[in-house]
Structure formats: structure tokens, C-alpha cells
Amino acid sequence: MEKYKEIINREAIINQFTEIRQQTSIDEETGTAKKHSLRTIRVAKKGITFTGAVDFENPSEELIDLFCLACLNLKRIGTKRNRGFGKIKCSLYENNKEINSLSKLEELCKQSSIV
């Protein structure tokens, strides 16, 4: 970054991966923008992939089940709303093999109905 600071800097990196969105509230009676309701937010651009790892020493079966359920529940991330600008995909891998969370959920449901 030192060598190319005019090209690679904080602002250039932010602009590469994000964009600015603006939104306002609409007055239902008049159909016009409410005063002082304009909001400006920075969002990640479509198609960006975030990858992370969670490592456990000797994870219990219940912990793996919990993470499978969490993956199924996590579909959208948003801006202080119950929906996000975009869908996300969350996957779990064990020993470089993807865990099928839906199959795991079905298995858990069958087990709980037997008990």
C-alpha cells in the first residue's frame, strides 16, 4: 500500500466493495417524502463473498445440530429491518465436506417425533 498509495487506499477499497443507497419515508396521505426522512447508507455490492471459519475442538452432536439450524435460519441480512437487500447463503463443512442442513433438520424432526 505504501508503494501505490495513490491507487490503493482506504477510500478506493471501500468504493470497490460497497455503494451508497438512499431511501426516504413516504407520507401515505400526500404520497410525498416525509420531511427529514432521507437516509443514506453504505451497502456491500451484489456478488461479494465473505468466507469465515469456526473451529471447534471435539464439537458435540448438539452443537453441530445447532449450527445447522442457524444456517437454515440465516437467509437475509439487512439494514435494521426483517429483510435485507440481498439473500445470502450459509454453508457448514466438516472435514471439507458440506453438511446438508436440510437433511439434518429432517433427521432432528424425526428423532423428536419418536421421543
N, CA, C and O atoms as a printed pandas DataFrame, in Angstrom:
     atom_number atom_name residue_name chain_id  residue_number  x_coord  y_coord  z_coord
0              1         N          MET        A               1    0.820   -1.188    0.000
1              2        CA          MET        A               1    0.000    0.000    0.000
2              3         C          MET        A               1    0.867    1.256    0.000
3              4         O          MET        A               1    0.496    2.268   -0.594
4              5         N          GLU        A               2    2.019    1.193    0.664
5              6        CA          GLU        A               2    2.912    2.349    0.675
6              7         C          GLU        A               2    3.377    2.711   -0.722
7              8         O          GLU        A               2    3.440    3.888   -1.077
8              9         N          LYS        A               3    3.702    1.701   -1.515
9             10        CA          LYS        A               3    4.240    1.923   -2.850
10            11         C          LYS        A               3    3.192    2.520   -3.792
11            12         O          LYS        A               3    3.525    3.330   -4.656
12            13         N          TYR        A               4    1.931    2.122   -3.627
13            14        CA          TYR        A               4    0.864    2.555   -4.530
14            15         C          TYR        A               4   -0.247    3.287   -3.784
15            16         O          TYR        A               4   -1.426    3.072   -4.066
16            17         N          LYS        A               5    0.116    4.146   -2.837
17            18        CA          LYS        A               5   -0.903    4.777   -2.006
18            19         C          LYS        A               5   -1.890    5.657   -2.768
19            20         O          LYS        A               5   -2.997    5.893   -2.282
20            21         N          GLU        A               6   -1.513    6.151   -3.961
21            22        CA          GLU        A               6   -2.462    6.943   -4.747
22            23         C          GLU        A               6   -3.500    6.049   -5.425
23            24         O          GLU        A               6   -4.549    6.539   -5.844
24            25         N          ILE        A               7   -3.230    4.756   -5.538
25            26        CA          ILE        A               7   -4.158    3.810   -6.165
26            27         C          ILE        A               7   -4.854    2.949   -5.111
27            28         O          ILE        A               7   -6.072    2.776   -5.147
28            29         N          ILE        A               8   -4.086    2.423   -4.193
29            30        CA          ILE        A               8   -4.631    1.533   -3.156
30            31         C          ILE        A               8   -4.659    2.294   -1.843
31            32         O          ILE        A               8   -3.635    2.477   -1.184
32            33         N          ASN        A               9   -5.843    2.728   -1.485
33            34        CA          ASN        A               9   -6.027    3.427   -0.215
34            35         C          ASN        A               9   -7.383    3.036    0.362
35            36         O          ASN        A               9   -8.162    2.330   -0.278
36            37         N          ARG        A              10   -7.648    3.493    1.552
37            38        CA          ARG        A              10   -8.876    3.118    2.253
38            39         C          ARG        A              10  -10.115    3.435    1.410
39            40         O          ARG        A              10  -10.997    2.588    1.269
40            41         N          GLU        A              11  -10.186    4.628    0.859
41            42        CA          GLU        A              11  -11.351    5.052    0.078
42            43         C          GLU        A              11  -11.525    4.201   -1.180
43            44         O          GLU        A              11  -12.649    3.843   -1.534
44            45         N          ALA        A              12  -10.434    3.879   -1.850
45            46        CA          ALA        A              12  -10.515    3.059   -3.064
46            47         C          ALA        A              12  -11.030    1.665   -2.743
47            48         O          ALA        A              12  -11.824    1.104   -3.499
48            49         N          ILE        A              13  -10.588    1.112   -1.640
49            50        CA          ILE        A              13  -11.043   -0.228   -1.234
50            51         C          ILE        A              13  -12.525   -0.196   -0.866
51            52         O          ILE        A              13  -13.284   -1.076   -1.271
52            53         N          ILE        A              14  -12.937    0.812   -0.104
53            54        CA          ILE        A              14  -14.351    0.934    0.274
54            55         C          ILE        A              14  -15.217    1.080   -0.973
55            56         O          ILE        A              14  -16.259    0.433   -1.081
56            57         N          ASN        A              15  -14.799    1.920   -1.911
57            58        CA          ASN        A              15  -15.579    2.132   -3.130
58            59         C          ASN        A              15  -15.624    0.898   -4.025
59            60         O          ASN        A              15  -16.592    0.704   -4.760
60            61         N          GLN        A              16  -14.602    0.076   -3.970
61            62        CA          GLN        A              16  -14.574   -1.148   -4.781
62            63         C          GLN        A              16  -15.629   -2.155   -4.320
63            64         O          GLN        A              16  -16.230   -2.842   -5.146
64            65         N          PHE        A              17  -15.853   -2.247   -3.023
65            66        CA          PHE        A              17  -16.709   -3.300   -2.469
66            67         C          PHE        A              17  -18.084   -2.826   -1.984
67            68         O          PHE        A              17  -18.937   -3.646   -1.644
68            69         N          THR        A              18  -18.302   -1.514   -1.953
69            70        CA          THR        A              18  -19.576   -1.002   -1.442
70            71         C          THR        A              18  -20.142    0.060   -2.369
71            72         O          THR        A              18  -19.468    0.557   -3.271
72            73         N          GLU        A              19  -21.403    0.392   -2.118
73            74        CA          GLU        A              19  -22.042    1.502   -2.822
74            75         C          GLU        A              19  -22.952    2.221   -1.837
75            76         O          GLU        A              19  -23.252    1.708   -0.759
76            77         N          ILE        A              20  -23.385    3.413   -2.222
77            78        CA          ILE        A              20  -24.237    4.228   -1.370
78            79         C          ILE        A              20  -25.680    4.076   -1.849
79            80         O          ILE        A              20  -25.958    4.145   -3.046
80            81         N          ARG        A              21  -26.590    3.869   -0.901
81            82        CA          ARG        A              21  -28.025    3.814   -1.209
82            83         C          ARG        A              21  -28.711    4.882   -0.366
83            84         O          ARG        A              21  -28.319    5.148    0.771
84            85         N          GLN        A              22  -29.732    5.482   -0.941
85            86        CA          GLN        A              22  -30.516    6.462   -0.205
86            87         C          GLN        A              22  -31.973    6.033   -0.224
87            88         O          GLN        A              22  -32.458    5.458   -1.199
88            89         N          GLN        A              23  -32.656    6.322    0.865
89            90        CA          GLN        A              23  -34.073    5.986    0.950
90            91         C          GLN        A              23  -34.770    7.026    1.802
91            92         O          GLN        A              23  -34.145    7.705    2.617
92            93         N          THR        A              24  -36.053    7.140    1.605
93            94        CA          THR        A              24  -36.843    8.091    2.372
94            95         C          THR        A              24  -38.201    7.479    2.682
95            96         O          THR        A              24  -38.648    6.558    1.999
96            97         N          SER        A              25  -38.837    7.985    3.693
97            98        CA          SER        A              25  -40.191    7.540    4.037
98            99         C          SER        A              25  -41.189    8.359    3.236
99           100         O          SER        A              25  -40.984    9.548    2.991
100          101         N          ILE        A              26  -42.266    7.711    2.834
101          102        CA          ILE        A              26  -43.316    8.374    2.069
102          103         C          ILE        A              26  -44.538    8.588    2.956
103          104         O          ILE        A              26  -44.990    7.677    3.650
104          105         N          ASP        A              27  -45.052    9.786    2.919
105          106        CA          ASP        A              27  -46.272   10.119    3.642
106          107         C          ASP        A              27  -47.437    9.485    2.878
107          108         O          ASP        A              27  -47.669    9.820    1.717
108          109         N          GLU        A              28  -48.167    8.576    3.519
109          110        CA          GLU        A              28  -49.243    7.845    2.849
110          111         C          GLU        A              28  -50.398    8.746    2.416
111          112         O          GLU        A              28  -51.072    8.461    1.426
112          113         N          GLU        A              29  -50.623    9.816    3.145
113          114        CA          GLU        A              29  -51.732   10.715    2.805
114          115         C          GLU        A              29  -51.416   11.564    1.581
115          116         O          GLU        A              29  -52.263   11.731    0.704
116          117         N          THR        A              30  -50.194   12.103    1.518
117          118        CA          THR        A              30  -49.847   13.014    0.419
118          119         C          THR        A              30  -49.099   12.329   -0.711
119          120         O          THR        A              30  -49.066   12.835   -1.833
120          121         N          GLY        A              31  -48.496   11.176   -0.421
121          122        CA          GLY        A              31  -47.709   10.482   -1.438
122          123         C          GLY        A              31  -46.358   11.132   -1.688
123          124         O          GLY        A              31  -45.687   10.821   -2.672
124          125         N          THR        A              32  -45.960   12.032   -0.802
125          126        CA          THR        A              32  -44.667   12.706   -0.945
126          127         C          THR        A              32  -43.726   12.282    0.171
127          128         O          THR        A              32  -44.135   11.657    1.150
128          129         N          ALA        A              33  -42.468   12.631    0.004
129          130        CA          ALA        A              33  -41.459   12.277    1.010
130          131         C          ALA        A              33  -41.726   13.017    2.313
131          132         O          ALA        A              33  -42.045   14.206    2.318
132          133         N          LYS        A              34  -41.589   12.288    3.418
133          134        CA          LYS        A              34  -41.710   12.921    4.729
134          135         C          LYS        A              34  -40.491   13.805    4.960
135          136         O          LYS        A              34  -39.385   13.475    4.532
136          137         N          LYS        A              35  -40.697   14.921    5.634
137          138        CA          LYS        A              35  -39.592   15.833    5.924
138          139         C          LYS        A              35  -38.581   15.159    6.839
139          140         O          LYS        A              35  -38.946   14.436    7.766
140          141         N          HIS        A              36  -37.311   15.405    6.568
141          142        CA          HIS        A              36  -36.188   14.906    7.374
142          143         C          HIS        A              36  -36.119   13.383    7.444
143          144         O          HIS        A              36  -35.593   12.842    8.416
144          145         N          SER        A              37  -36.638   12.680    6.437
145          146        CA          SER        A              37  -36.629   11.214    6.482
146          147         C          SER        A              37  -35.592   10.594    5.540
147          148         O          SER        A              37  -35.475    9.370    5.489
148          149         N          LEU        A              38  -34.841   11.406    4.797
149          150        CA          LEU        A              38  -33.844   10.868    3.883
150          151         C          LEU        A              38  -32.709   10.220    4.672
151          152         O          LEU        A              38  -32.117   10.838    5.558
152          153         N          ARG        A              39  -32.419    8.977    4.337
153          154        CA          ARG        A              39  -31.341    8.223    4.984
154          155         C          ARG        A              39  -30.356    7.761    3.929
155          156         O          ARG        A              39  -30.752    7.313    2.853
156          157         N          THR        A              40  -29.085    7.868    4.235
157          158        CA          THR        A              40  -28.027    7.415    3.336
158          159         C          THR        A              40  -27.273    6.294    4.039
159          160         O          THR        A              40  -26.845    6.448    5.183
160          161         N          ILE        A              41  -27.111    5.161    3.347
161          162        CA          ILE        A              41  -26.411    4.023    3.941
162          163         C          ILE        A              41  -25.415    3.454    2.933
163          164         O          ILE        A              41  -25.589    3.590    1.722
164          165         N          ARG        A              42  -24.392    2.827    3.447
165          166        CA          ARG        A              42  -23.407    2.151    2.598
166          167         C          ARG        A              42  -23.699    0.659    2.661
167          168         O          ARG        A              42  -23.845    0.093    3.745
168          169         N          VAL        A              43  -23.783    0.025    1.497
169          170        CA          VAL        A              43  -24.097   -1.404    1.429
170          171         C          VAL        A              43  -23.026   -2.136    0.626
171          172         O          VAL        A              43  -22.354   -1.541   -0.217
172          173         N          ALA        A              44  -22.876   -3.426    0.895
173          174        CA          ALA        A              44  -21.946   -4.256    0.117
174          175         C          ALA        A              44  -22.540   -4.475   -1.267
175          176         O          ALA        A              44  -23.747   -4.670   -1.412
176          177         N          LYS        A              45  -21.681   -4.442   -2.285
177          178        CA          LYS        A              45  -22.143   -4.661   -3.658
178          179         C          LYS        A              45  -22.585   -6.106   -3.848
179          180         O          LYS        A              45  -22.105   -7.016   -3.172
180          181         N          LYS        A              46  -23.506   -6.293   -4.777
181          182        CA          LYS        A              46  -24.032   -7.622   -5.093
182          183         C          LYS        A              46  -22.889   -8.525   -5.575
183          184         O          LYS        A              46  -22.011   -8.090   -6.321
184          185         N          GLY        A              47  -22.916   -9.767   -5.144
185          186        CA          GLY        A              47  -21.933  -10.740   -5.605
186          187         C          GLY        A              47  -20.701  -10.859   -4.731
187          188         O          GLY        A              47  -19.827  -11.678   -5.013
188          189         N          ILE        A              48  -20.610  -10.062   -3.679
189          190        CA          ILE        A              48  -19.449  -10.134   -2.783
190          191         C          ILE        A              48  -19.575  -11.400   -1.936
191          192         O          ILE        A              48  -20.657  -11.716   -1.439
192          193         N          THR        A              49  -18.489  -12.107   -1.776
193          194        CA          THR        A              49  -18.481  -13.329   -0.979
194          195         C          THR        A              49  -17.632  -13.127    0.263
195          196         O          THR        A              49  -16.485  -12.689    0.179
196          197         N          PHE        A              50  -18.194  -13.444    1.401
197          198        CA          PHE        A              50  -17.469  -13.423    2.664
198          199         C          PHE        A              50  -17.293  -14.868    3.111
199          200         O          PHE        A              50  -18.246  -15.648    3.093
200          201         N          THR        A              51  -16.114  -15.213    3.497
201          202        CA          THR        A              51  -15.829  -16.573    3.943
202          203         C          THR        A              51  -15.207  -16.503    5.334
203          204         O          THR        A              51  -14.375  -15.642    5.621
204          205         N          GLY        A              52  -15.625  -17.419    6.176
205          206        CA          GLY        A              52  -15.070  -17.463    7.518
206          207         C          GLY        A              52  -15.016  -18.889    8.009
207          208         O          GLY        A              52  -15.603  -19.793    7.415
208          209         N          ALA        A              53  -14.320  -19.072    9.077
209          210        CA          ALA        A              53  -14.192  -20.411    9.651
210          211         C          ALA        A              53  -14.495  -20.364   11.140
211          212         O          ALA        A              53  -14.124  -19.427   11.848
212          213         N          VAL        A              54  -15.177  -21.401   11.587
213          214        CA          VAL        A              54  -15.415  -21.605   13.013
214          215         C          VAL        A              54  -14.844  -22.974   13.328
215          216         O          VAL        A              54  -15.315  -23.988   12.815
216          217         N          ASP        A              55  -13.848  -22.994   14.156
217          218        CA          ASP        A              55  -13.201  -24.258   14.510
218          219         C          ASP        A              55  -13.552  -24.648   15.935
219          220         O          ASP        A              55  -13.530  -23.819   16.845
220          221         N          PHE        A              56  -13.876  -25.922   16.116
221          222        CA          PHE        A              56  -14.198  -26.454   17.432
222          223         C          PHE        A              56  -13.274  -27.620   17.729
223          224         O          PHE        A              56  -12.918  -28.395   16.841
224          225         N          GLU        A              57  -12.901  -27.728   18.970
225          226        CA          GLU        A              57  -12.210  -28.935   19.418
226          227         C          GLU        A              57  -13.277  -29.867   19.961
227          228         O          GLU        A              57  -13.985  -29.514   20.904
228          229         N          ASN        A              58  -13.400  -31.038   19.384
229          230        CA          ASN        A              58  -14.368  -32.044   19.831
230          231         C          ASN        A              58  -15.793  -31.490   19.951
231          232         O          ASN        A              58  -16.359  -31.498   21.044
232          233         N          PRO        A              59  -16.382  -31.008   18.846
233          234        CA          PRO        A              59  -17.744  -30.471   18.947
234          235         C          PRO        A              59  -18.750  -31.571   19.253
235          236         O          PRO        A              59  -18.636  -32.689   18.751
236          237         N          SER        A              60  -19.725  -31.246   20.073
237          238        CA          SER        A              60  -20.779  -32.210   20.380
238          239         C          SER        A              60  -21.741  -32.282   19.202
239          240         O          SER        A              60  -21.783  -31.378   18.367
240          241         N          GLU        A              61  -22.503  -33.349   19.140
241          242        CA          GLU        A              61  -23.503  -33.510   18.079
242          243         C          GLU        A              61  -24.554  -32.406   18.175
243          244         O          GLU        A              61  -25.045  -31.920   17.157
244          245         N          GLU        A              62  -24.899  -32.010   19.418
245          246        CA          GLU        A              62  -25.885  -30.941   19.611
246          247         C          GLU        A              62  -25.380  -29.615   19.058
247          248         O          GLU        A              62  -26.161  -28.840   18.505
248          249         N          LEU        A              63  -24.090  -29.344   19.199
249          250        CA          LEU        A              63  -23.523  -28.102   18.682
250          251         C          LEU        A              63  -23.576  -28.074   17.153
251          252         O          LEU        A              63  -23.906  -27.045   16.563
252          253         N          ILE        A              64  -23.258  -29.180   16.522
253          254        CA          ILE        A              64  -23.349  -29.281   15.060
254          255         C          ILE        A              64  -24.805  -29.089   14.635
255          256         O          ILE        A              64  -25.074  -28.376   13.669
256          257         N          ASP        A              65  -25.740  -29.712   15.340
257          258        CA          ASP        A              65  -27.169  -29.558   15.034
258          259         C          ASP        A              65  -27.596  -28.092   15.146
259          260         O          ASP        A              65  -28.335  -27.588   14.300
260          261         N          LEU        A              66  -27.129  -27.420   16.186
261          262        CA          LEU        A              66  -27.462  -26.017   16.396
262          263         C          LEU        A              66  -26.951  -25.153   15.242
263          264         O          LEU        A              66  -27.662  -24.266   14.770
264          265         N          PHE        A              67  -25.742  -25.403   14.794
265          266        CA          PHE        A              67  -25.185  -24.643   13.683
266          267         C          PHE        A              67  -25.939  -24.938   12.378
267          268         O          PHE        A              67  -26.113  -24.043   11.551
268          269         N          CYS        A              68  -26.377  -26.163   12.191
269          270        CA          CYS        A              68  -27.184  -26.494   11.009
270          271         C          CYS        A              68  -28.484  -25.706   11.011
271          272         O          CYS        A              68  -28.884  -25.161    9.982
272          273         N          LEU        A              69  -29.141  -25.643   12.157
273          274        CA          LEU        A              69  -30.378  -24.881   12.267
274          275         C          LEU        A              69  -30.128  -23.393   12.045
275          276         O          LEU        A              69  -30.936  -22.715   11.410
276          277         N          ALA        A              70  -29.025  -22.888   12.560
277          278        CA          ALA        A              70  -28.680  -21.476   12.366
278          279         C          ALA        A              70  -28.464  -21.171   10.883
279          280         O          ALA        A              70  -28.881  -20.116   10.405
280          281         N          CYS        A              71  -27.823  -22.073   10.159
281          282        CA          CYS        A              71  -27.609  -21.877    8.716
282          283         C          CYS        A              71  -28.930  -21.832    7.965
283          284         O          CYS        A              71  -29.104  -21.019    7.057
284          285         N          LEU        A              72  -29.859  -22.700    8.338
285          286        CA          LEU        A              72  -31.163  -22.705    7.683
286          287         C          LEU        A              72  -31.942  -21.431    7.979
287          288         O          LEU        A              72  -32.716  -20.968    7.141
288          289         N          ASN        A              73  -31.745  -20.867    9.158
289          290        CA          ASN        A              73  -32.479  -19.681    9.582
290          291         C          ASN        A              73  -31.911  -18.399    8.983
291          292         O          ASN        A              73  -32.625  -17.401    8.877
292          293         N          LEU        A              74  -30.664  -18.409    8.599
293          294        CA          LEU        A              74  -29.982  -17.219    8.112
294          295         C          LEU        A              74  -30.133  -17.123    6.598
295          296         O          LEU        A              74  -29.434  -17.815    5.858
296          297         N          LYS        A              75  -31.030  -16.279    6.143
297          298        CA          LYS        A              75  -31.275  -16.150    4.706
298          299         C          LYS        A              75  -31.042  -14.739    4.200
299          300         O          LYS        A              75  -30.636  -14.549    3.053
300          301         N          ARG        A              76  -31.290  -13.765    5.027
301          302        CA          ARG        A              76  -31.143  -12.369    4.613
302          303         C          ARG        A              76  -30.491  -11.570    5.734
303          304         O          ARG        A              76  -30.716  -11.811    6.920
304          305         N          ILE        A              77  -29.701  -10.640    5.323
305          306        CA          ILE        A              77  -29.105   -9.716    6.281
306          307         C          ILE        A              77  -29.491   -8.329    5.811
307          308         O          ILE        A              77  -29.351   -8.015    4.629
308          309         N          GLY        A              78  -29.969   -7.505    6.704
309          310        CA          GLY        A              78  -30.479   -6.217    6.254
310          311         C          GLY        A              78  -30.099   -5.056    7.132
311          312         O          GLY        A              78  -29.283   -5.160    8.049
312          313         N          THR        A              79  -30.708   -3.975    6.821
313          314        CA          THR        A              79  -30.411   -2.722    7.484
314          315         C          THR        A              79  -31.522   -2.387    8.461
315          316         O          THR        A              79  -32.456   -1.660    8.123
316          317         N          LYS        A              80  -31.422   -2.908    9.651
317          318        CA          LYS        A              80  -32.384   -2.637   10.724
318          319         C          LYS        A              80  -33.809   -3.013   10.327
319          320         O          LYS        A              80  -34.768   -2.385   10.775
320          321         N          ARG        A              81  -33.945   -4.027    9.495
321          322        CA          ARG        A              81  -35.253   -4.492    9.051
322          323         C          ARG        A              81  -35.302   -6.000    9.176
323          324         O          ARG        A              81  -34.302   -6.638    9.504
324          325         N          ASN        A              82  -36.467   -6.567    8.914
325          326        CA          ASN        A              82  -36.570   -8.023    8.965
326          327         C          ASN        A              82  -36.239   -8.638    7.609
327          328         O          ASN        A              82  -36.388   -9.846    7.424
328          329         N          ARG        A              83  -35.796   -7.826    6.673
329          330        CA          ARG        A              83  -35.348   -8.355    5.383
330          331         C          ARG        A              83  -34.117   -7.569    4.967
331          332         O          ARG        A              83  -33.902   -6.450    5.433
332          333         N          GLY        A              84  -33.329   -8.136    4.114
333          334        CA          GLY        A              84  -32.102   -7.471    3.693
334          335         C          GLY        A              84  -32.162   -7.060    2.244
335          336         O          GLY        A              84  -33.133   -7.357    1.547
336          337         N          PHE        A              85  -31.138   -6.383    1.788
337          338        CA          PHE        A              85  -31.053   -6.016    0.386
338          339         C          PHE        A              85  -30.805   -7.252   -0.460
339          340         O          PHE        A              85  -31.164   -7.277   -1.637
340          341         N          GLY        A              86  -30.198   -8.275    0.120
341          342        CA          GLY        A              86  -29.895   -9.445   -0.680
342          343         C          GLY        A              86  -29.949  -10.719    0.109
343          344         O          GLY        A              86  -29.859  -10.730    1.336
344          345         N          LYS        A              87  -30.095  -11.779   -0.621
345          346        CA          LYS        A              87  -30.086  -13.095    0.000
346          347         C          LYS        A              87  -28.643  -13.500    0.252
347          348         O          LYS        A              87  -27.721  -13.030   -0.415
348          349         N          ILE        A              88  -28.468  -14.369    1.212
349          350        CA          ILE        A              88  -27.146  -14.909    1.481
350          351         C          ILE        A              88  -27.231  -16.425    1.539
351          352         O          ILE        A              88  -28.309  -16.994    1.715
352          353         N          LYS        A              89  -26.114  -17.052    1.392
353          354        CA          LYS        A              89  -26.038  -18.495    1.534
354          355         C          LYS        A              89  -25.059  -18.787    2.662
355          356         O          LYS        A              89  -23.961  -18.232    2.714
356          357         N          CYS        A              90  -25.466  -19.645    3.539
357          358        CA          CYS        A              90  -24.629  -20.036    4.660
358          359         C          CYS        A              90  -24.467  -21.551    4.603
359          360         O          CYS        A              90  -25.456  -22.282    4.572
360          361         N          SER        A              91  -23.237  -22.017    4.589
361          362        CA          SER        A              91  -22.966  -23.451    4.485
362          363         C          SER        A              91  -22.040  -23.892    5.605
363          364         O          SER        A              91  -21.177  -23.142    6.059
364          365         N          LEU        A              92  -22.241  -25.119    6.033
365          366        CA          LEU        A              92  -21.372  -25.737    7.034
366          367         C          LEU        A              92  -20.586  -26.870    6.393
367          368         O          LEU        A              92  -21.122  -27.644    5.599
368          369         N          TYR        A              93  -19.323  -26.955    6.743
369          370        CA          TYR        A              93  -18.470  -28.021    6.232
370          371         C          TYR        A              93  -17.805  -28.723    7.410
371          372         O          TYR        A              93  -17.403  -28.096    8.390
372          373         N          GLU        A              94  -17.705  -30.018    7.285
373          374        CA          GLU        A              94  -16.982  -30.820    8.271
374          375         C          GLU        A              94  -16.009  -31.699    7.499
375          376         O          GLU        A              94  -16.422  -32.481    6.643
376          377         N          ASN        A              95  -14.723  -31.574    7.798
377          378        CA          ASN        A              95  -13.672  -32.305    7.073
378          379         C          ASN        A              95  -13.775  -32.069    5.563
379          380         O          ASN        A              95  -13.712  -33.012    4.775
380          381         N          ASN        A              96  -13.934  -30.807    5.172
381          382        CA          ASN        A              96  -14.035  -30.374    3.771
382          383         C          ASN        A              96  -15.238  -30.946    3.028
383          384         O          ASN        A              96  -15.260  -30.929    1.798
384          385         N          LYS        A              97  -16.229  -31.448    3.743
385          386        CA          LYS        A              97  -17.459  -31.962    3.130
386          387         C          LYS        A              97  -18.634  -31.156    3.674
387          388         O          LYS        A              97  -18.781  -30.977    4.883
388          389         N          GLU        A              98  -19.479  -30.668    2.741
389          390        CA          GLU        A              98  -20.613  -29.853    3.168
390          391         C          GLU        A              98  -21.626  -30.699    3.926
391          392         O          GLU        A              98  -21.967  -31.809    3.516
392          393         N          ILE        A              99  -22.096  -30.153    5.034
393          394        CA          ILE        A              99  -23.149  -30.794    5.820
394          395         C          ILE        A              99  -24.483  -30.348    5.231
395          396         O          ILE        A              99  -24.722  -29.148    5.093
396          397         N          ASN        A             100  -25.337  -31.273    4.890
397          398        CA          ASN        A             100  -26.652  -30.946    4.339
398          399         C          ASN        A             100  -27.569  -30.565    5.498
399          400         O          ASN        A             100  -28.112  -31.432    6.183
400          401         N          SER        A             101  -27.736  -29.265    5.708
401          402        CA          SER        A             101  -28.500  -28.762    6.845
402          403         C          SER        A             101  -29.958  -29.171    6.789
403          404         O          SER        A             101  -30.561  -29.447    7.826
404          405         N          LEU        A             102  -30.538  -29.216    5.594
405          406        CA          LEU        A             102  -31.947  -29.590    5.472
406          407         C          LEU        A             102  -32.159  -31.051    5.865
407          408         O          LEU        A             102  -33.120  -31.376    6.562
408          409         N          SER        A             103  -31.271  -31.923    5.422
409          410        CA          SER        A             103  -31.361  -33.338    5.812
410          411         C          SER        A             103  -31.186  -33.479    7.318
411          412         O          SER        A             103  -31.855  -34.286    7.963
412          413         N          LYS        A             104  -30.270  -32.676    7.870
413          414        CA          LYS        A             104  -30.020  -32.710    9.314
414          415         C          LYS        A             104  -31.281  -32.286   10.069
415          416         O          LYS        A             104  -31.624  -32.888   11.086
416          417         N          LEU        A             105  -31.973  -31.254    9.575
417          418        CA          LEU        A             105  -33.204  -30.794   10.205
418          419         C          LEU        A             105  -34.282  -31.873   10.142
419          420         O          LEU        A             105  -34.966  -32.129   11.133
420          421         N          GLU        A             106  -34.431  -32.503    8.983
421          422        CA          GLU        A             106  -35.418  -33.577    8.845
422          423         C          GLU        A             106  -35.118  -34.715    9.810
423          424         O          GLU        A             106  -36.025  -35.285   10.417
424          425         N          GLU        A             107  -33.841  -35.036    9.943
425          426        CA          GLU        A             107  -33.419  -36.087   10.878
426          427         C          GLU        A             107  -33.776  -35.706   12.309
427          428         O          GLU        A             107  -34.276  -36.540   13.064
428          429         N          LEU        A             108  -33.526  -34.459   12.691
429          430        CA          LEU        A             108  -33.849  -33.997   14.039
430          431         C          LEU        A             108  -35.353  -34.028   14.297
431          432         O          LEU        A             108  -35.790  -34.370   15.395
432          433         N          CYS        A             109  -36.136  -33.675   13.295
433          434        CA          CYS        A             109  -37.599  -33.694   13.429
434          435         C          CYS        A             109  -38.112  -35.116   13.638
435          436         O          CYS        A             109  -38.994  -35.354   14.464
436          437         N          LYS        A             110  -37.547  -36.062   12.877
437          438        CA          LYS        A             110  -37.953  -37.458   13.028
438          439         C          LYS        A             110  -37.604  -37.974   14.432
439          440         O          LYS        A             110  -38.386  -38.690   15.057
440          441         N          GLN        A             111  -36.414  -37.595   14.911
441          442        CA          GLN        A             111  -35.976  -38.055   16.231
442          443         C          GLN        A             111  -36.899  -37.490   17.329
443          444         O          GLN        A             111  -37.250  -38.196   18.274
444          445         N          SER        A             112  -37.286  -36.210   17.191
445          446        CA          SER        A             112  -38.114  -35.615   18.238
446          447         C          SER        A             112  -39.543  -36.161   18.220
447          448         O          SER        A             112  -40.210  -36.178   19.254
448          449         N          SER        A             113  -40.019  -36.609   17.045
449          450        CA          SER        A             113  -41.373  -37.165   16.998
450          451         C          SER        A             113  -41.408  -38.587   17.538
451          452         O          SER        A             113  -42.469  -39.074   17.930
452          453         N          ILE        A             114  -40.258  -39.258   17.564
453          454        CA          ILE        A             114  -40.177  -40.626   18.093
454          455         C          ILE        A             114  -40.192  -40.603   19.612
455          456         O          ILE        A             114  -40.760  -41.490   20.250
456          457         N          VAL        A             115  -39.562  -39.580   20.190
457          458        CA          VAL        A             115  -39.426  -39.498   21.642
458          459         C          VAL        A             115  -40.721  -39.222   22.328
459          460         O          VAL        A             115  -40.762  -39.126   23.554
